[in-house]
């Protein structure tokens, strides 16, 4: 019936099948782990990039480009003061029919 060669061949093929299954499981585990690590790195980078963008946005200068930041005070016109006497009486500057306050700050 069965010869020794047949039994050995059958045994060897079942062992080979088991080894292939183990290799396949091992490869699939490594592949899944690699994908998870890559996904984690991508998400970490993406979140870091977005947070850095928000940080840069929050820390931008309130002054337009070309304006020195140390000039935090600049004169501005006071629209509700219409007379020169009222303007000069409030320690402001009257110029070209307008009252200017030299203590106005961008931070107000």
C-alpha positions, 0 to 999 in steps of 0.5 A: 500500500503505502511505501516509505517514500509516500509517507515521507512525501506526505509528511514533508508536504504537510510540514511545508504547508505549515511552514508556509502558513507561518511565513505568511502569518509572519509576513502579514504581521510585519506588513500590518505593523509597518503600515501602522507605524507609517500611519502613526508617523504620518499622523504625528507629522500632520498634527505637528504641522497643523499645530505649528501653523496655528502657533505661527498664526497666533504669534504673528505681528499685529503690525503690517509688513514694513512697520517697525514693531517698536513704533507701537504708538502712532497718531490718529485722528479723533473724529468727534472733536471738531474745534481747534480749541477743544482739541488743544484743550485736551493736549492733542494736535490740531492739523489740517482741520483735524484733531490728532491724538499722538498717544493712540496705540495699536494694542487698544 
